[in-house]
Amino acid sequence: MALKNSLLIFLTFGACIWTFNTNAKIILPELLAKQAINNIRFLTNDGKFTYYQKRSGSLLFSTNYKVKEILKGEIGTSYTIFSSSSRKKLVILQNEHFNNFLSLRAKEKIFLTNFDESEPREIGMGISPRLLLGDSWLSFYDPYSKILSFEHTTNAALKFSIKLNNRLNPYFIPQVIMTDENTVYYTDLNEEGIYGILEFKRNTTKSEVIYKAKSSMVKLEICLSQNQFILGEFGINFSNSGSIISKTDLPLKDFSKRENIYTSELNDLGHLICDFEPKNLVFIRNFGNSNIPSFDIANINTIDKKLTTLSEIKTVNNIINMDGILLTQEKGKYYIVKGDVDYKNTDSLKASDK
């Protein structure tokens, strides 16, 4: 009898889930292509150029039905590719120990190549690379030495680095933006584990704290939206900190005079994307409550502050901006959140409208 009741409860619960999913207003199309999605590492928005990996450890570049091997590693090597809205450079991470050394702090080989090209050059070892200032600078982080390194993407002789203060959290990864050739803003942790935003000037090689979070239960995210500095403050776990997204014009004069464009009593996941569309920000918002969170992707307009829901999955924990196509991953599948493209039927020989 107990088994029968358990089975009945299970079937009823499954039916409720099926009914809920079929009644969802937002149905995201699945990302499909002419080859296995789990091998693809980067697709341009017109479908003309593809970077994909093979189990043999190779990273290949495909265009106009021509394929070229651009990097070779050990069997099982995994690759990750980063780009920006400037579309001038690509950053490639090569992890040769993806299947036998599981660590969030594992340093990977970093390569740099021109957009839509196949001749990468090795930069160094690190994690969390970022293209800055119109792809003219590249930053990456060493979680062991806690050094944030910067290198010019066309003149490798131009380099500098910043030593972080963080001593408490070995898994902390700083966020970085560069507003001009002399000014860098980045996040760090103080001796109490509280997030702060620091301004670094290359001409003086000095850092100055311009903002500090209210407590160690708040994480900070920073990014640039055209000529505006965007700050996201998101409560961690089950704290009652809530969420705030604010903006201020560049160059910074008085950081305390920011304008709030979004507030919530709930703790959002964040993961801000500021360069997907002009005057729009994308982030993961908590649509549930403090006891039962429900995470989905939201868009907020920085001018009229209008909030738009972009997904109804309820368990979103990632957003990917792949060359102007907004994606999310759920249960091993990739879904198109924003962007009008059909990679499966795109003819790579067809010229772009541009």
C-alpha positions in Angstrom: 0.0 0.0 0.0 2.8 2.4 0.8 4.5 1.7 -2.5 1.2 2.2 -4.3 0.7 5.6 -2.6 4.2 6.7 -3.3 3.8 5.8 -7.0 0.5 7.7 -7.1 2.1 10.8 -5.6 5.0 10.5 -8.0 2.7 10.3 -11.1 0.6 13.2 -9.8 3.7 15.3 -9.3 5.0 14.5 -12.7 1.7 15.4 -14.3 1.8 18.8 -12.5 5.3 19.5 -13.9 4.2 18.5 -17.4 1.1 20.8 -17.2 3.2 23.6 -15.9 5.8 23.4 -18.6 3.2 23.1 -21.4 1.4 26.2 -20.1 4.6 28.3 -20.0 4.2 31.5 -22.0 7.8 31.7 -23.1 9.1 28.7 -25.0 12.7 29.1 -25.9 14.0 27.5 -29.1 16.8 25.0 -28.8 20.1 25.8 -30.3 20.7 23.5 -33.2 23.5 23.3 -35.7 24.9 21.1 -38.5 27.2 19.3 -36.0 27.0 18.2 -32.4 26.4 21.2 -30.1 28.6 19.8 -27.3 31.7 20.1 -29.7 31.0 23.7 -30.8 32.9 26.4 -28.9 32.0 29.5 -30.9 29.6 30.5 -33.7 29.5 33.9 -35.3 26.0 35.4 -35.5 25.8 34.9 -39.3 26.9 31.3 -39.1 29.8 31.8 -41.4 32.6 30.9 -39.0 32.7 28.0 -36.5 35.2 27.0 -33.9 34.8 23.4 -32.6 36.8 20.8 -30.7 37.4 17.1 -31.2 37.9 14.4 -28.7 41.5 14.0 -30.1 42.3 17.3 -28.4 42.2 19.5 -31.5 40.5 22.9 -31.9 39.3 23.5 -35.5 38.3 26.5 -37.4 35.6 26.0 -40.1 34.5 28.5 -42.8 33.2 28.1 -46.4 33.4 24.3 -46.0 37.1 24.6 -45.3 38.5 23.2 -42.0 41.8 24.1 -40.3 43.3 22.8 -37.1 44.4 25.8 -35.0 45.4 24.2 -31.7 46.4 20.7 -30.7 46.4 19.3 -27.2 46.2 15.9 -25.4 43.3 13.6 -25.9 40.2 15.0 -24.1 41.5 18.6 -24.1 38.7 21.1 -23.6 38.5 24.6 -25.0 36.6 27.8 -24.1 36.3 30.9 -26.3 35.6 34.4 -25.2 34.6 37.5 -27.3 33.2 41.0 -26.9 30.8 43.2 -28.8 33.8 44.9 -30.5 34.4 41.7 -32.6 38.1 42.4 -33.1 39.7 39.6 -31.0 38.9 36.2 -29.6 40.4 34.7 -26.5 40.9 30.9 -26.3 41.4 28.9 -23.1 43.0 25.4 -23.5 42.5 23.0 -20.6 44.5 19.8 -21.2 43.5 18.3 -17.8 39.7 18.9 -18.1 38.9 15.2 -17.3 41.6 14.4 -14.7 42.0 17.5 -12.6 38.8 19.0 -11.4 39.4 22.4 -9.9 37.7 25.8 -10.1 41.2 27.3 -9.7 43.0 25.3 -12.4 45.0 27.6 -14.6 44.6 27.2 -18.4 46.7 28.2 -21.4 45.5 31.5 -22.8 45.7 32.2 -26.6 44.6 35.3 -28.5 43.6 35.5 -32.2 41.9 38.0 -34.5 38.2 37.7 -34.9 37.2 35.2 -37.7 40.9 34.1 -38.0 42.8 31.0 -37.2 46.3 32.0 -36.1 46.4 32.2 -32.3 49.4 33.3 -30.2 50.0 32.1 -26.7 49.6 34.7 -23.9 50.2 32.8 -20.7 48.5 30.9 -17.9 45.4 32.0 -16.0 41.7 32.0 -15.7 38.8 34.4 -16.3 40.2 36.3 -19.4 38.4 39.5 -20.4 38.7 41.7 -23.5 38.8 45.4 -22.6 38.6 48.8 -24.1 37.4 47.8 -27.6 39.5 44.6 -27.6 42.7 46.6 -27.3 43.5 45.1 -23.9 43.3 41.6 -22.4 43.1 40.8 -18.7 43.4 37.4 -16.9 43.8 36.3 -13.3 46.2 33.9 -11.4 44.2 32.5 -8.4 47.4 31.2 -6.8 49.5 34.4 -6.8 46.3 36.6 -6.8 47.7 38.7 -9.5 45.5 40.4 -12.2 47.5 40.7 -15.4 46.9 43.0 -18.4 48.4 42.9 -21.8 47.9 45.0 -24.9 46.4 42.8 -27.7 48.5 44.3 -30.6 51.6 45.4 -28.7 52.7 42.6 -26.4 55.4 44.8 -24.9 52.7 46.8 -23.1 51.9 45.0 -19.9 51.1 45.7 -16.2 49.6 43.9 -13.3 47.7 44.4 -10.0 48.1 42.5 -6.8 44.8 41.7 -5.1 44.3 42.1 -1.3 42.0 39.1 -0.9 43.3 36.6 1.6 40.1 34.8 2.8 38.4 33.4 -0.3 40.6 31.2 -2.5 37.8 30.9 -5.1 37.2 34.7 -5.5 37.6 35.9 -9.1 37.8 39.7 -9.6 35.6 41.5 -12.1 37.4 44.0 -14.3 36.5 46.9 -16.6 38.8 49.5 -18.3 37.4 52.9 -19.1 40.5 54.4 -20.8 44.1 53.7 -21.3 45.0 54.9 -17.8 42.0 53.7 -15.7 41.0 50.3 -14.5 38.2 49.4 -12.1 38.1 46.0 -10.4 36.6 44.2 -7.5 38.5 42.8 -4.5 37.9 41.5 -0.9 39.1 43.1 2.3 40.3 41.4 5.5 36.7 40.8 6.5 35.7 39.3 3.2 33.7 42.4 2.1 33.5 43.3 -1.6 35.0 46.6 -2.7 35.5 48.4 -6.0 38.9 49.9 -6.6 40.2 52.4 -9.1 43.7 51.8 -10.5 45.7 54.4 -12.4 48.5 53.2 -14.6 50.4 56.5 -14.4 50.7 56.2 -10.6 50.4 52.4 -10.2 48.1 53.0 -7.2 44.7 51.7 -6.3 42.0 53.6 -4.4 38.8 52.2 -2.9 35.7 54.0 -4.4 33.0 51.8 -3.0 32.5 49.0 -0.4 29.6 46.6 0.0 27.5 46.8 3.1 28.4 43.4 4.4 30.2 40.2 3.4 26.8 38.7 2.4 26.7 41.0 -0.7 28.6 40.4 -4.0 29.4 43.1 -6.4 29.4 43.0 -10.2 30.6 45.7 -12.6 30.3 46.3 -16.3 30.1 49.0 -19.0 27.0 49.9 -21.0 28.1 52.3 -23.6 29.3 55.3 -21.6 27.9 54.3 -18.3 29.3 52.4 -15.3 26.9 49.7 -14.1 27.1 48.3 -10.6 25.1 45.3 -9.5 24.8 44.5 -5.7 23.3 41.0 -5.0 22.7 39.3 -1.7 24.2 35.9 -1.2 22.4 32.8 -0.2 19.6 33.4 2.3 20.6 36.8 3.5 18.1 39.6 3.6 20.3 42.0 1.6 18.2 42.1 -1.6 19.4 43.3 -5.0 20.2 46.8 -6.5 21.4 47.7 -10.0 22.6 51.3 -10.4 24.3 53.4 -13.1 26.5 56.5 -13.4 28.1 58.3 -16.3 31.7 58.2 -17.2 34.2 59.6 -16.4 33.4 59.0 -12.8 33.2 62.1 -10.6 31.2 61.2 -7.5 30.4 57.5 -7.3 28.0 58.0 -4.5 25.6 59.9 -6.8 24.6 56.8 -8.7 21.0 56.3 -10.1 19.2 53.2 -9.1 17.5 51.5 -12.1 16.4 48.3 -10.3 15.8 47.2 -6.8 14.4 44.0 -5.2 14.0 42.7 -1.7 15.0 39.3 -3.1 18.5 38.0 -3.8 19.0 37.7 -7.5 21.8 35.6 -9.0 23.0 38.5 -11.1 25.5 37.5 -13.9 25.1 40.9 -15.5 25.5 41.3 -19.3 25.8 44.9 -20.3 27.0 44.8 -23.9 24.2 42.7 -25.5 22.0 45.5 -26.7 22.4 49.3 -26.3 20.6 50.8 -23.2 19.6 47.3 -22.0 21.0 45.0 -19.3 20.4 41.3 -18.9 20.7 39.4 -15.6 19.3 36.4 -13.7 16.4 37.5 -11.4 14.7 35.8 -8.6 11.0 35.6 -9.6 10.1 33.4 -6.5 10.4 34.3 -2.9 13.0 34.2 -0.2 12.2 30.7 0.8 11.6 29.2 -2.6 13.6 31.1 -5.2 12.8 30.8 -8.9 15.5 32.1 -11.3 14.9 33.3 -14.8 16.5 35.8 -17.2 15.3 39.4 -17.2 16.0 42.4 -19.3 16.0 45.9 -17.9 16.0 49.1 -19.9 18.5 51.6 -18.5 16.4 54.6 -19.6 12.8 53.9 -18.7 13.7 51.1 -16.2 11.2 48.7 -17.8 11.7 45.1 -16.7 11.0 42.3 -19.2 11.0 38.6 -18.5 13.0 36.6 -21.1 12.6 33.0 -19.9 10.3 30.8 -17.8 12.6 27.9 -17.0 12.6 28.6 -13.2 16.1 27.1 -12.7 18.4 29.3 -14.8 21.9 29.7 -13.5 23.9 30.9 -16.5 23.7 33.4 -19.4 26.0 33.3 -22.5 26.4 36.1 -25.0 27.8 34.4 -28.1 28.5 37.1 -30.7 25.2 38.8 -30.2 23.1 35.6 -29.6 21.9 35.3 -26.0 21.9 31.7 -24.8 21.3 29.7 -21.6 22.0 26.1 -20.8 19.5 23.7 -19.1 19.8 20.0 -18.6 22.6 19.6 -21.2 20.8 21.6 -23.9 21.4 25.2 -25.1 18.4 27.5 -25.7 18.3 30.8 -27.6 17.0 33.5 -25.3 17.4 36.4 -27.7 18.6 36.5 -31.3 17.1 35.5 -34.6 19.3 32.9 -36.1 19.0 29.3 -37.5 22.5 27.8 -37.5 21.2 24.4 -38.7 19.9 25.8 -42.0 22.5 28.6 -42.5 24.5 28.4 -45.7 28.0 29.5 -44.7 28.8 30.4 -48.3 26.0 33.0 -48.4 27.3 36.5 -47.9 26.1 38.5 -45.0 23.7 41.4 -45.6 26.3 43.7 -44.1 
